[in-house]
Amino acid sequence: MEHFRRDKFRLGAPSSTSWTWSEQMSMVKYSQAPITESLLPLDEDNNRLAIECYVSIMRYMGDYGGNNGGGEVEAVYTLLRNCHGSPPLRDELYCQMMKQTTNNSKTAQRGWRLFTILSAYFTCSEELQPYLFKYLESAAYDKRRAYHGTALVTLQNLRKTFKYGGRRNVPSVEEITAITAGRNAKRQIFRLPGGTQRVLNVKGSTVVKDIIEEMCGLLNISRVEEREEFSIYCIVEGDTFTMPLMKEEYVLDVTTELYKNEQVFYLIFCRSVWFFPLKLDSEPYVEVVFNQVAPDYLEGLLLVMPEGTLRQEDVNDISRIAALLHRAAELQQPPALKETKYLLPKPALAARDLKPIQWVGLVGGQWDSVRALSPGQAKARVLDILQSWPLFGSSFFSVRRIVDASLPEEYIMALNKSGVHFLDPVTHEPVSFSPYNEIISTRKVKNEESVLYLDLKFGNLMQQRISRIQTEHAHEISRLIRMYIYIKKGLME
């Protein structure tokens, strides 16, 4: 760091009589005494804050006035607050951290743990960046150094900070205490469709994308483009609508804020875009996708009933799926009338084509062909049948399309890999369809009564039309349309 020291530290020329070599070197190595001025040239206000930061570092490390519980949180908060309010302080803070972790045989462990927190929050200037990374790499990759493991965590955090922008919220008391005690990860519950749970280790630098990649790894999904189809949703108890977390969001930023507000929440991993084919040879994958698809199927969202009637091919599929669902529940005997009602899509059960007792006979006729299957095989067969249905892999939204301002029309909007479908709300017959290459843009608007609308602009440069829909799901619809366009465009390049 010799070039950076000479350019930026408050050092005189080598011929100056105002300093000695030992005094110069003391400025860039551990000291038990507070500084009286900033290490880098700063204005008066920032110089005062720099001195305050240095004292906070010493307090956290136990070099100033001992260390008592809450002092750690206060010290970290002071550092983050000062650097958030004054970006020029960030280089100063990193220089102070390098100084206090150099030639420190007394409190280096706590210094490096503080380094892991700070490196998850702020970047540094382009000028300091190569020197800071070199310092961290030297400490992290040299296993002879006592704290190379913590230095490696700091290095990883800083790389992510440059990539994702750093943590937004001050860490909780529990997080700071855990890091100080050497625990760099927190166990966090993530729910999957169907109610199963996975407990994953979440670090201070963990972003949503990391969790998605880890979960996809468990499902044997290795293709980067395919992983883009999955999301983490944060369901907050009491909130009517929800949106997936941004992939760049830090997980602990999200959970810390919710815990602070004493809100009950669930982090749910699921598939939100359906472009790539199913992986029916992967049992973990089948389990997740089956549990996500089954509720929509039983609600009747996937079923198209022309003029309110069932086609014979649909009757055959529904009968077989009912038998498979019964077997998927690990049952050994064919379903009775009471059980059969819960194995059929609601519209099929309500249709006049067949009476409940007739459905029992049809389902029972399929039983011998499925009874030998394992529950996992039965679930895979269900998905295999449904993936040929035109509405499979759709996200459904109830919307009001504004054709005439005084006469809004009720529709179900279905978004899938082929495009945007407006469906009859009862029969699910297609009313209109637009492929994604006809969508120019989406725009969310609110009127004076705060009613939310989504404007969909269709067409080309020569001819355009706007379709306005009223929906509380405008943000999610817009996001899904962008995702499908993004994936299709990426595959074409």
Secondary structure by P-SEA (a helix, b strand, c coil): caaaaaacccccccccccccaaaaaaaccccccccccccccccaaaaaaaaaaaaaaaaaaccccccccaaaaaaaaaaaaaaaacccaaaaaaaaaaaaaccccccaaaaaaaaaaaaacccccccaaaaaaaaaaaaaaccccccaaaaaaaaaaaaaaaacccccccccaaaaaaaaacccbbbbbbbcccbbbbbbbbcccccaaaaaaaaaaaaccccccccccbbbbbbcccccccccccccccaaaaaaaaaaabbbbbbbbbbcccccccccccaaaaaaaaaaaaaaaaaccccccccccccaaaaaaaaaaaaaaaaaacccccccaaaaaaaccccccccccccaaaaaaaaaaaccccccccaaaaaaaaaaaacccccccbbbbbbbbcccccbbbbbbbbbcccccccccccccccccccccccccbbbbbbccccbbbbbbbbcccccbbbbbbbccaaaaaaaaaaaaaaaaaaaac
